[in-house]
Each structure stands twice: as C-alpha cells, then as structure tokens.
C-alpha cells in the first residue's frame, strides 16, 4: 500500500499548491502531469492521485460546506492551509471512495498532519474526519 500512501501525499500537495496559488486544482494537476512527462527526474503522477484530485474537484463545494459545518470554532479561511487541504482530501476519500476502509483514510490523513502540520493538527484532523465518518450514511443521502 506504499503506492496509495504516495498517491495521497501527492494529491495533498496538489490541493495545497492550488490553494496557495489560488489556482484550480485540475490546472495544478495538469501541470504536475505535464512536468512528470517532460522531466524524468519528476516522479510520475499515479492514476490514484489523479482520481483523488479529480474527485475532490467534483465535490469541492460540498466538501468545504461539510468541513465548515463540522469544524467547531474554526472557519475554513482561518484553518492552517495544510490542515484545510488534508481535511479536503480526507473528506473526499472518506465519503466518496468506497473501496478504501474508513480507518485507513483516517490513519493516512493523521499521518499527513503529523508530517506536514502542527503538533495539534493530528488530533484536529482525526476528530473532524471521525465526525464525518459517523455521519457518512446521512451525508451521502443528503447529496442524492
């Protein structure tokens, strides 16, 4: 599963870059794919990375609504950029990617928070994604 771990990390980096640049994540993804094909030193962008970024882009508005609704005491724009994008990626994979076990999604996102964010971030990410996990059946019904 190291390939999936790497795919998630790259998807997070693409979401983060898009957020920082104020650019569409699909444009950033296309840039990453083009660079990886043009420069052999650039790692390839995996199919799963593309699936995660494209899936997030498709559900971005709903994902941001959910994060805003369930993050107690934090508005989306006040969150650290790293945390915001880990939560976006985690919410997409948790709610819309059925083949990945929920526990794996939570663990992977907590690991990203440990690697890239503050000491408080892993528990924040775990708590918010854990809440979305509990609500997952109703969240999916709400979208139909």
C-alpha positions as CSV (number, residue, x, y, z in Angstrom):
1,X,0.0,0.0,0.0
2,X,3.0,2.3,-0.2
3,X,1.8,3.3,-3.7
4,X,-1.5,4.5,-2.2
5,X,0.3,6.4,0.5
6,X,2.4,8.2,-2.1
7,X,-0.6,8.9,-4.2
8,X,-2.4,10.5,-1.2
9,X,0.7,12.6,-0.4
10,X,0.9,13.9,-4.0
11,X,-2.8,14.6,-4.1
12,X,-2.5,16.6,-0.9
13,X,0.5,18.5,-2.4
14,X,-1.6,19.4,-5.5
15,X,-4.5,20.6,-3.4
16,X,-2.2,22.6,-1.2
17,X,-0.5,24.2,-4.2
18,X,-3.8,25.0,-5.7
19,X,-5.0,26.6,-2.5
20,X,-1.7,28.6,-2.0
21,X,-1.7,29.8,-5.6
22,X,-5.4,30.5,-5.8
23,X,-5.4,28.1,-8.8
24,X,-7.9,25.5,-9.9
25,X,-6.7,22.1,-8.6
26,X,-7.3,20.5,-12.0
27,X,-5.0,23.0,-13.6
28,X,-2.3,22.2,-11.0
29,X,-2.8,18.5,-11.6
30,X,-2.4,19.0,-15.3
31,X,0.8,21.0,-14.6
32,X,2.2,18.1,-12.4
33,X,1.3,15.5,-15.1
34,X,3.0,17.6,-17.8
35,X,6.1,18.1,-15.7
36,X,6.4,14.4,-14.9
37,X,6.2,13.5,-18.5
38,X,8.7,16.2,-19.6
39,X,11.3,15.7,-16.8
40,X,12.4,12.2,-15.9
41,X,13.5,13.4,-12.5
42,X,9.9,14.3,-11.6
43,X,8.0,11.3,-10.2
44,X,5.0,10.2,-12.2
45,X,1.5,11.2,-11.1
46,X,-0.3,8.0,-10.4
47,X,-3.8,7.1,-11.5
48,X,-4.9,7.2,-7.9
49,X,-3.5,10.7,-7.4
50,X,-5.5,11.8,-10.4
51,X,-8.6,10.1,-9.1
52,X,-8.3,11.8,-5.7
53,X,-7.7,15.3,-7.1
54,X,-10.4,14.9,-9.8
55,X,-12.9,13.5,-7.2
56,X,-12.1,16.4,-4.8
57,X,-12.6,18.9,-7.6
58,X,-16.0,17.4,-8.4
59,X,-17.2,17.6,-4.8
60,X,-15.2,20.6,-3.7
61,X,-18.2,22.9,-2.8
62,X,-19.9,20.1,-0.7
63,X,-16.7,19.2,1.0
64,X,-16.0,22.7,2.0
65,X,-19.5,23.1,3.3
66,X,-19.1,19.9,5.4
67,X,-15.7,21.0,6.8
68,X,-17.2,24.4,7.7
69,X,-20.3,22.9,9.3
70,X,-18.5,20.4,11.5
71,X,-15.3,22.2,12.5
72,X,-16.2,23.6,15.8
73,X,-14.6,27.0,16.4
74,X,-12.8,27.2,13.0
75,X,-13.8,28.8,9.8
76,X,-12.4,27.4,6.7
77,X,-10.3,30.5,5.9
78,X,-8.9,30.6,9.5
79,X,-7.6,27.0,9.3
80,X,-4.0,26.4,8.6
81,X,-3.7,25.8,4.8
82,X,-2.1,22.3,5.4
83,X,-5.0,21.2,7.7
84,X,-7.6,22.5,5.4
85,X,-6.3,20.6,2.4
86,X,-5.7,17.4,4.4
87,X,-9.3,17.6,5.5
88,X,-10.5,18.2,2.0
89,X,-8.6,15.2,0.7
90,X,-9.7,13.0,3.7
91,X,-13.4,14.1,3.4
92,X,-13.4,13.2,-0.3
93,X,-11.8,9.8,0.2
94,X,-13.9,9.0,3.3
95,X,-17.3,9.9,1.8
96,X,-16.9,9.0,-1.9
97,X,-14.3,6.3,-2.2
98,X,-15.9,3.1,-1.1
99,X,-13.0,0.7,-1.7
100,X,-10.8,2.4,0.9
101,X,-11.7,1.4,4.5
102,X,-12.6,4.4,6.7
103,X,-10.0,3.5,9.3
104,X,-7.3,3.7,6.6
105,X,-8.4,7.1,5.4
106,X,-8.3,8.5,9.0
107,X,-4.9,7.0,9.7
108,X,-3.4,8.3,6.4
109,X,-4.7,11.8,7.0
110,X,-3.5,11.8,10.6
111,X,-0.1,10.7,9.3
112,X,-0.1,13.6,6.7
113,X,-0.9,16.0,9.5
114,X,1.9,14.7,11.6
115,X,4.3,15.0,8.8
116,X,3.3,18.4,7.4
117,X,1.5,20.4,10.1
118,X,1.5,21.4,13.8
119,X,1.5,19.3,16.9
120,X,-2.2,20.0,17.4
121,X,-3.2,19.1,13.8
122,X,-3.3,15.3,14.0
123,X,-6.0,15.3,16.7
124,X,-7.9,18.1,15.0
125,X,-7.9,16.1,11.7
126,X,-8.7,12.9,13.4
127,X,-11.6,14.5,15.3
128,X,-13.2,16.2,12.3
129,X,-12.8,13.3,10.0
130,X,-14.1,10.9,12.7
131,X,-17.2,13.0,13.0
132,X,-17.7,12.9,9.2
133,X,-17.2,9.1,9.3
134,X,-20.0,8.8,11.9
135,X,-22.3,10.9,9.7
136,X,-21.3,9.3,6.4
137,X,-24.5,7.5,5.7
138,X,-26.6,10.6,6.2
139,X,-24.1,12.8,4.3
140,X,-24.3,10.5,1.3
141,X,-28.2,10.6,1.4
142,X,-28.1,14.4,1.6
143,X,-26.3,14.5,-1.8
144,X,-28.8,12.4,-3.7
